[in-house]
């Protein structure tokens, strides 16, 4: 059997196509099974690279965590060192921008420390004894007249822009003070002329360096004198009329307070 020239050409063309197809398929198969330079994202074929992150608190992973990653095939020793350096740099930047506060359980030097056994519960308790001086119903105090009466009684305009009574000028602590009933309680002496006040309040703060009962008696006596000179009336701290019974009760409380402080 003799092939014609046309048939021979078709045979050669078919063989050529088979060769080309074989070369193409061989290259494709090799490319699929050749390891790539960078790991694939598929965890079944290539393991993921170790991921290191900085928590929000600024802490970093422990050395055991890096060792576990390295032993598990997560990376080379050089990669672990590079990751550690990058985390250290990030932590330094975080420390500069957000300083870490000291632990709340640790005592601070600028805070007063409690000394068990030496604390005085009475001395630590602060109490304010007060009473009010107000005009009659529907009236107001003349501010200029009130300030003049306070000064004539021995009170001085001082800290917090209120009046203070100091029996000893060498002792800066006041025995008691007098404030304006209008918030914030100060007396603006530059605007006193031509103004009126709804009232004034006398108060003393406990504890103090001076005897509490003596300070109370002095404050009540002065309040009574000013009440007469200003045509006003006295009220307690709750706004009730001042009574002898209430005054005696407060005085007895101050006597007991003094006794406890002296340890008698």
C-alpha positions as protocol buffer text, in pm:
chain_id: "A"
residue {
  index: 1
  type: UNK
  ca { x: 0 y: 0 z: 0 }
}
residue {
  index: 2
  type: UNK
  ca { x: 150 y: 329 z: -109 }
}
residue {
  index: 3
  type: UNK
  ca { x: 59 y: 660 z: 61 }
}
residue {
  index: 4
  type: UNK
  ca { x: -4 y: 956 z: -155 }
}
residue {
  index: 5
  type: UNK
  ca { x: 175 y: 1282 z: -95 }
}
residue {
  index: 6
  type: UNK
  ca { x: -141 y: 1439 z: 50 }
}
residue {
  index: 7
  type: UNK
  ca { x: -197 y: 1159 z: 298 }
}
residue {
  index: 8
  type: UNK
  ca { x: 167 y: 1176 z: 410 }
}
residue {
  index: 9
  type: UNK
  ca { x: 132 y: 1546 z: 483 }
}
residue {
  index: 10
  type: UNK
  ca { x: -176 y: 1487 z: 698 }
}
residue {
  index: 11
  type: UNK
  ca { x: 5 y: 1219 z: 895 }
}
residue {
  index: 12
  type: UNK
  ca { x: 305 y: 1445 z: 960 }
}
residue {
  index: 13
  type: UNK
  ca { x: 77 y: 1732 z: 1059 }
}
residue {
  index: 14
  type: UNK
  ca { x: -105 y: 1507 z: 1308 }
}
residue {
  index: 15
  type: UNK
  ca { x: 225 y: 1390 z: 1458 }
}
residue {
  index: 16
  type: UNK
  ca { x: 340 y: 1750 z: 1494 }
}
residue {
  index: 17
  type: UNK
  ca { x: 23 y: 1847 z: 1675 }
}
residue {
  index: 18
  type: UNK
  ca { x: 66 y: 1553 z: 1912 }
}
residue {
  index: 19
  type: UNK
  ca { x: 423 y: 1660 z: 1989 }
}
residue {
  index: 20
  type: UNK
  ca { x: 318 y: 2019 z: 2056 }
}
residue {
  index: 21
  type: UNK
  ca { x: 30 y: 1904 z: 2277 }
}
residue {
  index: 22
  type: UNK
  ca { x: 262 y: 1673 z: 2471 }
}
residue {
  index: 23
  type: UNK
  ca { x: 513 y: 1950 z: 2536 }
}
residue {
  index: 24
  type: UNK
  ca { x: 235 y: 2183 z: 2655 }
}
residue {
  index: 25
  type: UNK
  ca { x: 84 y: 1926 z: 2890 }
}
residue {
  index: 26
  type: UNK
  ca { x: 425 y: 1835 z: 3029 }
}
residue {
  index: 27
  type: UNK
  ca { x: 507 y: 2197 z: 3111 }
}
residue {
  index: 28
  type: UNK
  ca { x: 168 y: 2247 z: 3272 }
}
residue {
  index: 29
  type: UNK
  ca { x: 208 y: 1940 z: 3493 }
}
residue {
  index: 30
  type: UNK
  ca { x: 558 y: 2049 z: 3602 }
}
residue {
  index: 31
  type: UNK
  ca { x: 438 y: 2400 z: 3687 }
}
residue {
  index: 32
  type: UNK
  ca { x: 157 y: 2265 z: 3910 }
}
residue {
  index: 33
  type: UNK
  ca { x: 386 y: 2041 z: 4114 }
}
residue {
  index: 34
  type: UNK
  ca { x: 684 y: 2277 z: 4135 }
}
residue {
  index: 35
  type: UNK
  ca { x: 724 y: 2443 z: 4485 }
}
residue {
  index: 36
  type: UNK
  ca { x: 667 y: 2818 z: 4463 }
}
residue {
  index: 37
  type: UNK
  ca { x: 902 y: 3067 z: 4623 }
}
residue {
  index: 38
  type: UNK
  ca { x: 628 y: 3212 z: 4849 }
}
residue {
  index: 39
  type: UNK
  ca { x: 397 y: 2991 z: 5059 }
}
residue {
  index: 40
  type: UNK
  ca { x: 46 y: 2931 z: 4924 }
}
residue {
  index: 41
  type: UNK
  ca { x: -258 y: 3044 z: 5119 }
}
residue {
  index: 42
  type: UNK
  ca { x: -399 y: 2685 z: 5114 }
}
residue {
  index: 43
  type: UNK
  ca { x: -312 y: 2537 z: 5456 }
}
residue {
  index: 44
  type: UNK
  ca { x: -333 y: 2180 z: 5315 }
}
residue {
  index: 45
  type: UNK
  ca { x: -41 y: 2239 z: 5076 }
}
residue {
  index: 46
  type: UNK
  ca { x: 183 y: 2501 z: 5237 }
}
residue {
  index: 47
  type: UNK
  ca { x: 189 y: 2612 z: 5606 }
}
residue {
  index: 48
  type: UNK
  ca { x: 110 y: 2976 z: 5672 }
}
residue {
  index: 49
  type: UNK
  ca { x: 386 y: 3210 z: 5779 }
}
residue {
  index: 50
  type: UNK
  ca { x: 396 y: 3292 z: 6151 }
}
residue {
  index: 51
  type: UNK
  ca { x: 189 y: 3600 z: 6234 }
}
residue {
  index: 52
  type: UNK
  ca { x: 298 y: 3828 z: 6513 }
}
residue {
  index: 53
  type: UNK
  ca { x: 83 y: 4108 z: 6643 }
}
residue {
  index: 54
  type: UNK
  ca { x: 92 y: 4362 z: 6922 }
}
residue {
  index: 55
  type: UNK
  ca { x: -208 y: 4350 z: 7155 }
}
residue {
  index: 56
  type: UNK
  ca { x: -383 y: 4673 z: 7242 }
}
residue {
  index: 57
  type: UNK
  ca { x: -216 y: 4678 z: 7583 }
}
residue {
  index: 58
  type: UNK
  ca { x: 129 y: 4704 z: 7430 }
}
residue {
  index: 59
  type: UNK
  ca { x: 245 y: 4361 z: 7555 }
}
residue {
  index: 60
  type: UNK
  ca { x: 441 y: 4126 z: 7330 }
}
residue {
  index: 61
  type: UNK
  ca { x: 446 y: 3750 z: 7282 }
}
residue {
  index: 62
  type: UNK
  ca { x: 659 y: 3537 z: 7513 }
}
residue {
  index: 63
  type: UNK
  ca { x: 974 y: 3355 z: 7406 }
}
residue {
  index: 64
  type: UNK
  ca { x: 790 y: 3022 z: 7438 }
}
residue {
  index: 65
  type: UNK
  ca { x: 540 y: 3143 z: 7178 }
}
residue {
  index: 66
  type: UNK
  ca { x: 817 y: 3219 z: 6929 }
}
residue {
  index: 67
  type: UNK
  ca { x: 982 y: 2883 z: 6996 }
}
residue {
  index: 68
  type: UNK
  ca { x: 654 y: 2702 z: 6934 }
}
residue {
  index: 69
  type: UNK
  ca { x: 612 y: 2877 z: 6601 }
}
residue {
  index: 70
  type: UNK
  ca { x: 964 y: 2791 z: 6495 }
}
residue {
  index: 71
  type: UNK
  ca { x: 938 y: 2424 z: 6598 }
}
residue {
  index: 72
  type: UNK
  ca { x: 605 y: 2395 z: 6416 }
}
residue {
  index: 73
  type: UNK
  ca { x: 763 y: 2496 z: 6089 }
}
residue {
  index: 74
  type: UNK
  ca { x: 633 y: 2851 z: 6102 }
}
residue {
  index: 75
  type: UNK
  ca { x: 960 y: 3005 z: 5990 }
}
residue {
  index: 76
  type: UNK
  ca { x: 1337 y: 3013 z: 6015 }
}
residue {
  index: 77
  type: UNK
  ca { x: 1542 y: 3145 z: 6309 }
}
residue {
  index: 78
  type: UNK
  ca { x: 1628 y: 3453 z: 6105 }
}
residue {
  index: 79
  type: UNK
  ca { x: 1259 y: 3523 z: 6050 }
}
residue {
  index: 80
  type: UNK
  ca { x: 1188 y: 3493 z: 6422 }
}
residue {
  index: 81
  type: UNK
  ca { x: 1470 y: 3738 z: 6503 }
}
residue {
  index: 82
  type: UNK
  ca { x: 1340 y: 3984 z: 6245 }
}
residue {
  index: 83
  type: UNK
  ca { x: 988 y: 3957 z: 6385 }
}
residue {
  index: 84
  type: UNK
  ca { x: 1118 y: 4016 z: 6737 }
}
residue {
  index: 85
  type: UNK
  ca { x: 1305 y: 4327 z: 6630 }
}
residue {
  index: 86
  type: UNK
  ca { x: 1002 y: 4465 z: 6446 }
}
residue {
  index: 87
  type: UNK
  ca { x: 782 y: 4409 z: 6752 }
}
residue {
  index: 88
  type: UNK
  ca { x: 1038 y: 4580 z: 6978 }
}
residue {
  index: 89
  type: UNK
  ca { x: 1042 y: 4882 z: 6749 }
}
residue {
  index: 90
  type: UNK
  ca { x: 663 y: 4893 z: 6751 }
}
residue {
  index: 91
  type: UNK
  ca { x: 649 y: 4872 z: 7130 }
}
residue {
  index: 92
  type: UNK
  ca { x: 899 y: 5160 z: 7161 }
}
residue {
  index: 93
  type: UNK
  ca { x: 680 y: 5374 z: 6938 }
}
residue {
  index: 94
  type: UNK
  ca { x: 373 y: 5278 z: 7141 }
}
residue {
  index: 95
  type: UNK
  ca { x: 546 y: 5368 z: 7467 }
}
residue {
  index: 96
  type: UNK
  ca { x: 636 y: 5712 z: 7332 }
}
residue {
  index: 97
  type: UNK
  ca { x: 281 y: 5790 z: 7221 }
}
residue {
  index: 98
  type: UNK
  ca { x: 87 y: 5623 z: 7505 }
}
residue {
  index: 99
  type: UNK
  ca { x: 274 y: 5611 z: 7838 }
}
residue {
  index: 100
  type: UNK
  ca { x: 176 y: 5317 z: 8054 }
}
residue {
  index: 101
  type: UNK
  ca { x: 26 y: 5409 z: 8389 }
}
residue {
  index: 102
  type: UNK
  ca { x: 161 y: 5237 z: 8701 }
}
residue {
  index: 103
  type: UNK
  ca { x: -37 y: 4946 z: 8842 }
}
residue {
  index: 104
  type: UNK
  ca { x: -329 y: 5066 z: 9046 }
}
residue {
  index: 105
  type: UNK
  ca { x: -253 y: 4827 z: 9333 }
}
residue {
  index: 106
  type: UNK
  ca { x: 92 y: 4978 z: 9394 }
}
residue {
  index: 107
  type: UNK
  ca { x: 111 y: 5273 z: 9636 }
}
residue {
  index: 108
  type: UNK
  ca { x: 219 y: 5606 z: 9492 }
}
residue {
  index: 109
  type: UNK
  ca { x: 466 y: 5830 z: 9669 }
}
residue {
  index: 110
  type: UNK
  ca { x: 258 y: 6142 z: 9612 }
}
residue {
  index: 111
  type: UNK
  ca { x: -46 y: 5990 z: 9784 }
}
residue {
  index: 112
  type: UNK
  ca { x: -85 y: 5984 z: 10164 }
}
residue {
  index: 113
  type: UNK
  ca { x: -35 y: 5636 z: 10300 }
}
residue {
  index: 114
  type: UNK
  ca { x: -256 y: 5495 z: 10572 }
}
residue {
  index: 115
  type: UNK
  ca { x: -81 y: 5402 z: 10895 }
}
residue {
  index: 116
  type: UNK
  ca { x: -283 y: 5131 z: 11073 }
}
residue {
  index: 117
  type: UNK
  ca { x: -319 y: 5189 z: 11443 }
}
residue {
  index: 118
  type: UNK
  ca { x: -237 y: 5562 z: 11425 }
}
residue {
  index: 119
  type: UNK
  ca { x: -549 y: 5692 z: 11247 }
}
residue {
  index: 120
  type: UNK
  ca { x: -781 y: 5911 z: 11448 }
}
residue {
  index: 121
  type: UNK
  ca { x: -1139 y: 5860 z: 11321 }
}
residue {
  index: 122
  type: UNK
  ca { x: -1254 y: 6181 z: 11491 }
}
residue {
  index: 123
  type: UNK
  ca { x: -976 y: 6393 z: 11339 }
}
residue {
  index: 124
  type: UNK
  ca { x: -1045 y: 6254 z: 10992 }
}
residue {
  index: 125
  type: UNK
  ca { x: -1414 y: 6350 z: 11011 }
}
residue {
  index: 126
  type: UNK
  ca { x: -1488 y: 6706 z: 10899 }
}
residue {
  index: 127
  type: UNK
  ca { x: -1805 y: 6875 z: 11014 }
}
residue {
  index: 128
  type: UNK
  ca { x: -1949 y: 7218 z: 10950 }
}
residue {
  index: 129
  type: UNK
  ca { x: -2162 y: 7397 z: 11210 }
}
residue {
  index: 130
  type: UNK
  ca { x: -2360 y: 7681 z: 11055 }
}
residue {
  index: 131
  type: UNK
  ca { x: -2648 y: 7924 z: 11105 }
}
residue {
  index: 132
  type: UNK
  ca { x: -2808 y: 8191 z: 10888 }
}
residue {
  index: 133
  type: UNK
  ca { x: -2886 y: 8557 z: 10936 }
}
residue {
  index: 134
  type: UNK
  ca { x: -3168 y: 8682 z: 10713 }
}
residue {
  index: 135
  type: UNK
  ca { x: -3387 y: 8996 z: 10706 }
}
residue {
  index: 136
  type: UNK
  ca { x: -3758 y: 9006 z: 10775 }
}
residue {
  index: 137
  type: UNK
  ca { x: -4021 y: 8864 z: 10544 }
}
residue {
  index: 138
  type: UNK
  ca { x: -4001 y: 9022 z: 10197 }
}
residue {
  index: 139
  type: UNK
  ca { x: -3697 y: 9235 z: 10286 }
}
residue {
  index: 140
  type: UNK
  ca { x: -3328 y: 9230 z: 10195 }
}
residue {
  index: 141
  type: UNK
  ca { x: -3010 y: 9333 z: 10375 }
}
residue {
  index: 142
  type: UNK
  ca { x: -2834 y: 9647 z: 10259 }
}
residue {
  index: 143
  type: UNK
  ca { x: -2495 y: 9519 z: 10141 }
}
residue {
  index: 144
  type: UNK
  ca { x: -2295 y: 9829 z: 10239 }
}
residue {
  index: 145
  type: UNK
  ca { x: -2447 y: 9838 z: 10587 }
}
residue {
  index: 146
  type: UNK
  ca { x: -2388 y: 9463 z: 10633 }
}
residue {
  index: 147
  type: UNK
  ca { x: -2019 y: 9483 z: 10535 }
}
residue {
  index: 148
  type: UNK
  ca { x: -1965 y: 9777 z: 10767 }
}
residue {
  index: 149
  type: UNK
  ca { x: -2128 y: 9585 z: 11057 }
}
residue {
  index: 150
  type: UNK
  ca { x: -1909 y: 9280 z: 10990 }
}
residue {
  index: 151
  type: UNK
  ca { x: -1593 y: 9490 z: 11000 }
}
residue {
  index: 152
  type: UNK
  ca { x: -1700 y: 9668 z: 11317 }
}
residue {
  index: 153
  type: UNK
  ca { x: -1753 y: 9327 z: 11479 }
}
residue {
  index: 154
  type: UNK
  ca { x: -1389 y: 9236 z: 11412 }
}
residue {
  index: 155
  type: UNK
  ca { x: -1428 y: 9027 z: 11095 }
}
residue {
  index: 156
  type: UNK
  ca { x: -1179 y: 9067 z: 10810 }
}
residue {
  index: 157
  type: UNK
  ca { x: -1233 y: 9022 z: 10438 }
}
residue {
  index: 158
  type: UNK
  ca { x: -985 y: 8757 z: 10323 }
}
residue {
  index: 159
  type: UNK
  ca { x: -946 y: 8422 z: 10144 }
}
residue {
  index: 160
  type: UNK
  ca { x: -1228 y: 8317 z: 9912 }
}
residue {
  index: 161
  type: UNK
  ca { x: -1355 y: 8678 z: 9925 }
}
residue {
  index: 162
  type: UNK
  ca { x: -1548 y: 8611 z: 10246 }
}
residue {
  index: 163
  type: UNK
  ca { x: -1514 y: 8742 z: 10603 }
}
residue {
  index: 164
  type: UNK
  ca { x: -1316 y: 8560 z: 10872 }
}
residue {
  index: 165
  type: UNK
  ca { x: -1280 y: 8597 z: 11246 }
}
residue {
  index: 166
  type: UNK
  ca { x: -928 y: 8545 z: 11380 }
}
residue {
  index: 167
  type: UNK
  ca { x: -888 y: 8603 z: 11751 }
}
residue {
  index: 168
  type: UNK
  ca { x: -510 y: 8587 z: 11718 }
}
residue {
  index: 169
  type: UNK
  ca { x: -374 y: 8775 z: 11416 }
}
residue {
  index: 170
  type: UNK
  ca { x: -56 y: 8564 z: 11429 }
}
residue {
  index: 171
  type: UNK
  ca { x: -260 y: 8247 z: 11362 }
}
residue {
  index: 172
  type: UNK
  ca { x: -381 y: 8230 z: 11000 }
}
residue {
  index: 173
  type: UNK
  ca { x: -659 y: 7985 z: 11085 }
}
residue {
  index: 174
  type: UNK
  ca { x: -998 y: 8150 z: 11131 }
}
residue {
  index: 175
  type: UNK
  ca { x: -1222 y: 8066 z: 11423 }
}
residue {
  index: 176
  type: UNK
  ca { x: -1528 y: 8095 z: 11199 }
}
residue {
  index: 177
  type: UNK
  ca { x: -1629 y: 8265 z: 10876 }
}
residue {
  index: 178
  type: UNK
  ca { x: -1919 y: 8458 z: 10724 }
}
residue {
  index: 179
  type: UNK
  ca { x: -2028 y: 8411 z: 10361 }
}
residue {
  index: 180
  type: UNK
  ca { x: -2291 y: 8557 z: 10132 }
}
residue {
  index: 181
  type: UNK
  ca { x: -2603 y: 8344 z: 10086 }
}
residue {
  index: 182
  type: UNK
  ca { x: -2581 y: 8408 z: 9711 }
}
residue {
  index: 183
  type: UNK
  ca { x: -2359 y: 8158 z: 9528 }
}
residue {
  index: 184
  type: UNK
  ca { x: -2061 y: 8134 z: 9527 }
}
residue {
  index: 185
  type: UNK
  ca { x: -2080 y: 8301 z: 9870 }
}
residue {
  index: 186
  type: UNK
  ca { x: -1821 y: 8573 z: 9811 }
}
residue {
  index: 187
  type: UNK
  ca { x: -1849 y: 8947 z: 9880 }
}
residue {
  index: 188
  type: UNK
  ca { x: -1751 y: 9159 z: 9579 }
}
residue {
  index: 189
  type: UNK
  ca { x: -1646 y: 9474 z: 9764 }
}
residue {
  index: 190
  type: UNK
  ca { x: -1614 y: 9670 z: 9439 }
}
residue {
  index: 191
  type: UNK
  ca { x: -1989 y: 9628 z: 9375 }
}
residue {
  index: 192
  type: UNK
  ca { x: -2117 y: 9663 z: 9731 }
}
residue {
  index: 193
  type: UNK
  ca { x: -2262 y: 10020 z: 9715 }
}
residue {
  index: 194
  type: UNK
  ca { x: -2625 y: 10020 z: 9610 }
}
residue {
  index: 195
  type: UNK
  ca { x: -2671 y: 9642 z: 9629 }
}
residue {
  index: 196
  type: UNK
  ca { x: -2868 y: 9418 z: 9864 }
}
residue {
  index: 197
  type: UNK
  ca { x: -2824 y: 9069 z: 10007 }
}
residue {
  index: 198
  type: UNK
  ca { x: -3079 y: 8794 z: 10081 }
}
residue {
  index: 199
  type: UNK
  ca { x: -2880 y: 8707 z: 10391 }
}
residue {
  index: 200
  type: UNK
  ca { x: -2548 y: 8583 z: 10527 }
}
residue {
  index: 201
  type: UNK
  ca { x: -2434 y: 8255 z: 10681 }
}
residue {
  index: 202
  type: UNK
  ca { x: -2200 y: 8195 z: 10977 }
}
residue {
  index: 203
  type: UNK
  ca { x: -2005 y: 7870 z: 10977 }
}
residue {
  index: 204
  type: UNK
  ca { x: -1717 y: 7697 z: 11155 }
}
residue {
  index: 205
  type: UNK
  ca { x: -1527 y: 7391 z: 11033 }
}
residue {
  index: 206
  type: UNK
  ca { x: -1423 y: 7100 z: 11255 }
}
residue {
  index: 207
  type: UNK
  ca { x: -1164 y: 6994 z: 11347 }
}
residue {
  index: 208
  type: UNK
  ca { x: -949 y: 7299 z: 11415 }
}
residue {
  index: 209
  type: UNK
  ca { x: -652 y: 7401 z: 11623 }
}
residue {
  index: 210
  type: UNK
  ca { x: -868 y: 7607 z: 11863 }
}
residue {
  index: 211
  type: UNK
  ca { x: -1130 y: 7484 z: 12108 }
}
residue {
  index: 212
  type: UNK
  ca { x: -1454 y: 7403 z: 11925 }
}
residue {
  index: 213
  type: UNK
  ca { x: -1685 y: 7508 z: 12211 }
}
residue {
  index: 214
  type: UNK
  ca { x: -1516 y: 7847 z: 12251 }
}
residue {
  index: 215
  type: UNK
  ca { x: -1537 y: 7911 z: 11878 }
}
residue {
  index: 216
  type: UNK
  ca { x: -1905 y: 7816 z: 11878 }
}
residue {
  index: 217
  type: UNK
  ca { x: -1987 y: 8050 z: 12168 }
}
residue {
  index: 218
  type: UNK
  ca { x: -1803 y: 8337 z: 11999 }
}
residue {
  index: 219
  type: UNK
  ca { x: -1982 y: 8278 z: 11669 }
}
residue {
  index: 220
  type: UNK
  ca { x: -2328 y: 8263 z: 11830 }
}
residue {
  index: 221
  type: UNK
  ca { x: -2264 y: 8578 z: 12034 }
}
residue {
  index: 222
  type: UNK
  ca { x: -2150 y: 8775 z: 11731 }
}
residue {
  index: 223
  type: UNK
  ca { x: -2443 y: 8650 z: 11522 }
}
residue {
  index: 224
  type: UNK
  ca { x: -2688 y: 8769 z: 11788 }
}
residue {
  index: 225
  type: UNK
  ca { x: -2527 y: 9115 z: 11801 }
}
residue {
  index: 226
  type: UNK
  ca { x: -2538 y: 9150 z: 11422 }
}
residue {
  index: 227
  type: UNK
  ca { x: -2895 y: 9027 z: 11419 }
}
residue {
  index: 228
  type: UNK
  ca { x: -2997 y: 9321 z: 11638 }
}
residue {
  index: 229
  type: UNK
  ca { x: -2791 y: 9582 z: 11453 }
}
residue {
  index: 230
  type: UNK
  ca { x: -2921 y: 9471 z: 11111 }
}
residue {
  index: 231
  type: UNK
  ca { x: -3282 y: 9412 z: 11217 }
}
residue {
  index: 232
  type: UNK
  ca { x: -3259 y: 9050 z: 11108 }
}
residue {
  index: 233
  type: UNK
  ca { x: -3337 y: 8705 z: 11248 }
}
residue {
  index: 234
  type: UNK
  ca { x: -3143 y: 8381 z: 11298 }
}
residue {
  index: 235
  type: UNK
  ca { x: -3216 y: 8042 z: 11138 }
}
residue {
  index: 236
  type: UNK
  ca { x: -3046 y: 7706 z: 11178 }
}
residue {
  index: 237
  type: UNK
  ca { x: -2874 y: 7523 z: 10892 }
}
residue {
  index: 238
  type: UNK
  ca { x: -3209 y: 7370 z: 10787 }
}
residue {
  index: 239
  type: UNK
  ca { x: -3385 y: 7705 z: 10766 }
}
residue {
  index: 240
  type: UNK
  ca { x: -3580 y: 7668 z: 11092 }
}
residue {
  index: 241
  type: UNK
  ca { x: -3599 y: 7944 z: 11353 }
}
residue {
  index: 242
  type: UNK
  ca { x: -3301 y: 7948 z: 11587 }
}
residue {
  index: 243
  type: UNK
  ca { x: -3397 y: 7822 z: 11933 }
}
residue {
  index: 244
  type: UNK
  ca { x: -3227 y: 7801 z: 12270 }
}
residue {
  index: 245
  type: UNK
  ca { x: -3297 y: 7429 z: 12279 }
}
residue {
  index: 246
  type: UNK
  ca { x: -3127 y: 7373 z: 11942 }
}
residue {
  index: 247
  type: UNK
  ca { x: -2832 y: 7587 z: 12050 }
}
residue {
  index: 248
  type: UNK
  ca { x: -2785 y: 7382 z: 12368 }
}
residue {
  index: 249
  type: UNK
  ca { x: -2806 y: 7059 z: 12173 }
}
residue {
  index: 250
  type: UNK
  ca { x: -2530 y: 7173 z: 11934 }
}
residue {
  index: 251
  type: UNK
  ca { x: -2315 y: 7287 z: 12224 }
}
residue {
  index: 252
  type: UNK
  ca { x: -2348 y: 6948 z: 12397 }
}
residue {
  index: 253
  type: UNK
  ca { x: -2243 y: 6778 z: 12075 }
}
residue {
  index: 254
  type: UNK
  ca { x: -1934 y: 6998 z: 12055 }
}
residue {
  index: 255
  type: UNK
  ca { x: -1846 y: 6920 z: 12417 }
}
residue {
  index: 256
  type: UNK
  ca { x: -1866 y: 6548 z: 12339 }
}
residue {
  index: 257
  type: UNK
  ca { x: -1661 y: 6606 z: 12025 }
}
residue {
  index: 258
  type: UNK
  ca { x: -1392 y: 6783 z: 12228 }
}
residue {
  index: 259
  type: UNK
  ca { x: -1392 y: 6502 z: 12488 }
}
residue {
  index: 260
  type: UNK
  ca { x: -1339 y: 6233 z: 12224 }
}
residue {
  index: 261
  type: UNK
  ca { x: -1057 y: 6426 z: 12059 }
}
residue {
  index: 262
  type: UNK
  ca { x: -878 y: 6475 z: 12391 }
}
residue {
  index: 263
  type: UNK
  ca { x: -917 y: 6104 z: 12472 }
}
residue {
  index: 264
  type: UNK
  ca { x: -1078 y: 6166 z: 12809 }
}
